Amino acid sequence: MKTDNGSKASRAKSEGTTDTGKGGAPKTAAGKPEPALAVGDKVLTSADPGPSGKASKDEPGVIVDDFAATLVEGADYGRDWALARRWAIQLDNGRLVFRSTDELRRAG
C-alpha cells in the first residue's frame, strides 16, 4: 500500500505558495494566478518585525537568495529564536534580512 507522506499544504508551503482551496494559486487584482516568489523579485517586508499585533514599517527590497532546499519542515530547533527563514532580502537601505514567505508582499 502506497502512502503520500507530503500533504498538499506542506508541499505548497515548501514551494512558497499558499493553498487557496478550489481557486488554486493566489490571485492578482486582475484575477490571474500570482506567480511564485523568486530570486530577483521586488518585495516589501518589515525591516524589524516585532511582537504579534505590533505595527512595523514595510521596507522595499529584492530577494537575493532562496534557502528552500535547506529548510527542514516541522523542525524542532529546541528554541524559539534565530529560526531559519526561506528568503534572503537585500533592503533598499542596504540591510540584509531573512524572511519567511508569509512575511513578504510583492512590491507595487
C-alpha positions as CSV (number, residue, x, y, z in Angstrom):
1,M,0.0,0.0,0.0
2,K,1.5,3.3,-1.1
3,T,1.0,6.4,1.1
4,D,1.6,10.0,0.4
5,N,3.9,11.4,3.1
6,G,3.6,15.0,1.9
7,S,0.3,16.7,2.1
8,K,-0.8,19.3,-0.4
9,A,-0.5,22.0,2.2
10,S,3.0,21.1,3.2
11,R,4.2,20.8,-0.4
12,A,2.7,24.2,-1.1
13,K,4.4,25.7,1.9
14,S,7.8,24.3,0.9
15,E,7.3,25.7,-2.6
16,G,6.4,29.1,-1.4
17,T,2.8,29.1,-2.4
18,T,-0.4,29.1,-0.5
19,D,-3.4,26.8,-0.9
20,T,-6.4,28.8,-1.6
21,G,-8.9,25.9,-1.8
22,K,-10.8,25.5,-5.1
23,G,-9.4,28.6,-6.6
24,G,-5.8,27.3,-6.8
25,A,-2.9,29.7,-6.6
26,P,-3.2,33.2,-5.1
27,K,-4.8,35.6,-7.5
28,T,-3.8,39.1,-8.6
29,A,-6.2,42.0,-8.7
30,A,-6.9,41.1,-12.3
31,G,-7.9,37.6,-11.3
32,K,-4.8,35.9,-12.8
33,P,-2.7,33.5,-10.8
34,E,0.1,35.2,-9.0
35,P,3.5,33.8,-9.8
36,A,5.5,32.2,-7.0
37,L,8.2,34.4,-5.5
38,A,11.7,34.0,-6.9
39,V,15.2,35.5,-6.6
40,G,15.2,39.0,-8.2
41,D,11.6,39.8,-7.3
42,K,10.9,43.2,-5.7
43,V,9.1,42.8,-2.3
44,L,8.1,44.7,0.8
45,T,8.8,43.4,4.2
46,S,9.1,44.6,7.8
47,A,12.6,45.8,8.5
48,D,12.3,44.9,12.2
49,P,9.3,42.6,12.8
50,G,8.1,43.0,16.3
51,P,5.7,41.0,18.5
52,S,2.4,39.9,17.1
53,G,0.0,42.8,16.6
54,K,2.6,45.5,16.8
55,A,2.8,47.6,13.6
56,S,6.1,47.9,11.8
57,K,7.0,49.9,8.7
58,D,7.4,48.0,5.5
59,E,10.6,48.4,3.6
60,P,11.3,47.7,-0.1
61,G,13.9,45.3,-1.2
62,V,14.9,42.5,-3.6
63,I,15.1,38.7,-3.0
64,V,18.7,37.8,-3.3
65,D,18.7,34.1,-2.3
66,D,16.2,31.2,-1.7
67,F,17.1,28.7,1.0
68,A,14.1,26.4,0.4
69,A,16.3,23.4,-0.3
70,T,18.0,23.7,3.1
71,L,14.9,24.1,5.3
72,V,13.6,21.2,7.3
73,E,9.8,21.3,7.6
74,G,8.5,21.0,11.1
75,A,12.0,21.0,12.6
76,D,12.2,21.5,16.3
77,Y,15.3,23.5,17.0
78,G,14.8,23.5,20.7
79,R,14.5,27.3,20.7
80,D,12.1,30.0,19.6
81,W,14.8,32.4,18.5
82,A,17.1,32.6,15.4
83,L,14.9,30.2,13.4
84,A,15.7,29.5,9.7
85,R,13.9,31.6,7.1
86,R,13.5,30.8,3.4
87,W,14.4,34.1,1.7
88,A,17.4,36.5,1.9
89,I,16.2,40.0,1.2
90,Q,18.5,42.9,0.3
91,L,16.6,46.0,1.5
92,D,16.9,49.2,-0.4
93,N,18.6,50.8,2.6
94,G,21.4,48.2,2.3
95,R,20.4,45.9,5.2
96,L,20.2,42.1,4.6
97,V,17.3,40.4,6.3
98,F,15.9,36.9,6.2
99,R,12.2,36.3,6.0
100,S,9.6,33.5,5.5
101,T,7.2,33.7,2.6
102,D,4.3,34.9,4.8
103,E,6.4,37.9,5.8
104,L,6.7,39.2,2.2
105,R,4.4,41.1,-0.1
106,R,5.1,41.9,-3.7
107,A,6.2,45.5,-4.3
108,G,3.7,47.5,-6.4
